[in-house]
Amino acid sequence: TNATPFFFILSPGADPVKEVEALGKKTIQLQANVNYHNVAMGQGQDVVAMQKLDMGHKEGHWIMLQNVHLMPSWCVDLEKRLDGFEAEGSHPNFRLFLSADPAKGIPIGVLERSIKLTNEPPQGLLANLR
């Protein structure tokens, strides 16, 4: 829902981005940088991620934040922002997708409010080489 993020716990070789984009194209005519924003977290991306989150929350966009485990201290800010969204009420079409490797730095509040999913990695050597 617009109040419950989807949290992908990554396994080696798994990439949920394509599945999220395919689902979005079927359900809301998803278009990159129009109503869908994908941010690979890392140095300097915290500001970009917050801007995209605010826009998505207000305008009903889908937001994918990849590898949030790389910024554990920022995840505390993310938790606070999600608390604010919950109190304010998000646009009905807003969806938040998070991905992370298993890590200890992700706040329990982010995990508790999320639907947690994991992808199986591709099977076999050939699939792993793609």
N, C-alpha and C positions, 0 to 999 in steps of 0.2 A: 504494500500500500504506500501511499505518499508519506506515511509516518514511520514506516519500517524499512530500514536499509536491508539490502541483500549483501551478505559478507561471504566472499569466496575465499576459502582456505586453500591456498595453492599447493599442488604437488608437482614434482618435477615433470616438465613436458606439457603440463596442462595450461591452457589459455582460455579463460571464459569470455574474453572480449568478443570473439566472433559470434558466440551463442547469444550474448546480450544484444549485439547489433542486429542479428537476424530476427530475434523476437521483436525488437523495436520497429523494424521495417514492416513486420506483419501487423503490429497492433496500432502504431501511431504514425506511420509513414516517417520513420526516423531519418533525419538528415544530419550528417556531421556538421558541427559548428552552427547549426540552425536550431534544432531542438535536442541535440545530443552533444555532449562535451566529454572528452576522454583526456584525463590528465595523468601522466606517469609521474608519480611523486618522487621527489628528490630535491636537491638543493635549489632553493629559489621558487619552487612550485607551490609552496604553501599559500602565497598571496593569490596566485592564479586559481588554485583550488577553491579558496574561499569566495572569490569573485564568481566563479562558475556555480558554486553551491547557492549563493544568494540569488543569482539570476534564475537558476533552475527551480528553486523554492517558490519564487514569485511568479514565474512565467510558465511553469509546468514542464520543464525540460528533464531529460534523463542525464544523469551525471555518473561517469565511471571514474573512480579514483583508484589507480593501480599502485600496488606495492606500498600501501600505507605503513607497513612495518618498518620502512626506511626512515620514518619520521615519528618516532614514538612520542616525543614531547608535543608535537603538533596534534597528535591524536587526542590529547586532552582538550585542546581548543576545538577540535571537531566535535567532541562530546558536548561541550558547552553550546556550540552552535546548533547541534541537533536538539538540545533541550529548548533553545529559543524557538526553533521551528515548530516543535511540538506545542509549545504554549501559544504561538501565534497562529498556527494552522497553515499548512502548505497547500499550494495549488493542487487540485485533484490529480493532475497528470504527472506531478513530480515523482521521480524515482531516483534513488541513490544506490549505486553498486560500488562496493569496496572489494579490493583484493589484497591479500597479504600472505606471505609465508608464515607458517606457524612461528609465533614470537611471543615473548613475555611482556613487551612494552605496549601492547594494545590495551587501552582502558577497559575494564570489565563492563562499564556502562555501555560502551559501544557494542560489545559482544552481546550483552544481555538484550538490547533492544533490536538486534538484527536477526534476520533469518540466515543461519549459517549453512553454507553449501560447500561441497568439495567436488572437484572433477577428477576422474580417473585419468592418469596419463595414457598416451597412446600405447597400444600393445605391440610388442615386437621391435626389432632393431630398425627395420625400414620406417615404421611409423615415427620412431623417435628421431630419425634423421631429417624429417620434414620440418 
